[in-house]
Amino acid sequence: CMSALSRSLHWLGGAGRCIQGNDGAHTHVKELRYAYDFALAEGTAVLAARDGEVAVAVDCFHEGGLRKELKARANYVAVRHDEGSYSRYFHLQASRS
């Protein structure tokens, strides 16, 4: 899954494992070709990799999956960095409200 990085990363609350890397055959193609997916315990805190400002936060979807009708329904946060690039964090839990 990852060649230059460790296959096991430590997060707040424990360790995670990379389950799909960049140019992954499953869904990491085209604009998502640089994406990584990590298996983490549900509820694990996720922190931005770099400083930035939250540009978008979506946390209203309670169902996810690979079905075509669910593709546009994703909980995520997009962080805008100082030089104009963005980091996006997907597969997040829905809000509890």
Contacts in CASP RR format, 6 or more apart in sequence:
PFRMAT RR
TARGET T0000
AUTHOR 0000-0000-0000
METHOD contacts of the structure
MODEL  1
CMSALSRSLHWLGGAGRCIQGNDGAHTHVKELRYAYDFALAEGTAVLAAR
DGEVAVAVDCFHEGGLRKELKARANYVAVRHDEGSYSRYFHLQASRS
1 7 0 8 1.000
1 18 0 8 1.000
1 19 0 8 1.000
1 20 0 8 1.000
1 21 0 8 1.000
1 36 0 8 1.000
2 18 0 8 1.000
2 21 0 8 1.000
2 36 0 8 1.000
5 18 0 8 1.000
7 17 0 8 1.000
7 18 0 8 1.000
8 15 0 8 1.000
8 16 0 8 1.000
8 17 0 8 1.000
8 18 0 8 1.000
9 15 0 8 1.000
9 16 0 8 1.000
9 18 0 8 1.000
9 38 0 8 1.000
10 16 0 8 1.000
11 38 0 8 1.000
11 40 0 8 1.000
11 44 0 8 1.000
11 45 0 8 1.000
11 46 0 8 1.000
12 44 0 8 1.000
12 45 0 8 1.000
12 47 0 8 1.000
13 41 0 8 1.000
13 44 0 8 1.000
13 45 0 8 1.000
14 41 0 8 1.000
14 44 0 8 1.000
16 38 0 8 1.000
16 39 0 8 1.000
16 40 0 8 1.000
17 38 0 8 1.000
17 39 0 8 1.000
18 36 0 8 1.000
18 37 0 8 1.000
18 38 0 8 1.000
18 39 0 8 1.000
19 37 0 8 1.000
19 38 0 8 1.000
19 39 0 8 1.000
20 26 0 8 1.000
20 27 0 8 1.000
20 28 0 8 1.000
20 35 0 8 1.000
20 36 0 8 1.000
20 37 0 8 1.000
21 28 0 8 1.000
21 35 0 8 1.000
21 36 0 8 1.000
21 37 0 8 1.000
22 28 0 8 1.000
22 33 0 8 1.000
22 34 0 8 1.000
22 35 0 8 1.000
22 36 0 8 1.000
23 29 0 8 1.000
23 33 0 8 1.000
24 33 0 8 1.000
27 35 0 8 1.000
27 66 0 8 1.000
28 34 0 8 1.000
28 35 0 8 1.000
28 36 0 8 1.000
28 37 0 8 1.000
35 90 0 8 1.000
37 91 0 8 1.000
40 46 0 8 1.000
42 93 0 8 1.000
43 93 0 8 1.000
46 89 0 8 1.000
46 92 0 8 1.000
48 77 0 8 1.000
48 79 0 8 1.000
48 87 0 8 1.000
48 89 0 8 1.000
49 87 0 8 1.000
50 79 0 8 1.000
50 81 0 8 1.000
50 87 0 8 1.000
51 81 0 8 1.000
51 82 0 8 1.000
52 79 0 8 1.000
52 80 0 8 1.000
52 81 0 8 1.000
52 82 0 8 1.000
53 79 0 8 1.000
53 80 0 8 1.000
54 77 0 8 1.000
54 78 0 8 1.000
54 79 0 8 1.000
54 80 0 8 1.000
55 78 0 8 1.000
55 79 0 8 1.000
55 80 0 8 1.000
55 86 0 8 1.000
56 76 0 8 1.000
56 77 0 8 1.000
56 78 0 8 1.000
57 76 0 8 1.000
57 77 0 8 1.000
57 78 0 8 1.000
58 74 0 8 1.000
58 75 0 8 1.000
58 76 0 8 1.000
58 77 0 8 1.000
59 75 0 8 1.000
59 92 0 8 1.000
59 93 0 8 1.000
59 94 0 8 1.000
59 95 0 8 1.000
60 75 0 8 1.000
60 94 0 8 1.000
60 95 0 8 1.000
61 73 0 8 1.000
61 74 0 8 1.000
61 75 0 8 1.000
61 94 0 8 1.000
62 94 0 8 1.000
63 70 0 8 1.000
63 73 0 8 1.000
64 70 0 8 1.000
64 73 0 8 1.000
64 74 0 8 1.000
74 90 0 8 1.000
74 91 0 8 1.000
75 90 0 8 1.000
75 91 0 8 1.000
75 92 0 8 1.000
75 93 0 8 1.000
75 94 0 8 1.000
76 88 0 8 1.000
76 89 0 8 1.000
76 90 0 8 1.000
76 91 0 8 1.000
76 92 0 8 1.000
77 88 0 8 1.000
77 89 0 8 1.000
77 92 0 8 1.000
78 86 0 8 1.000
78 87 0 8 1.000
78 88 0 8 1.000
78 89 0 8 1.000
79 86 0 8 1.000
79 87 0 8 1.000
79 88 0 8 1.000
79 89 0 8 1.000
80 86 0 8 1.000
81 87 0 8 1.000
END
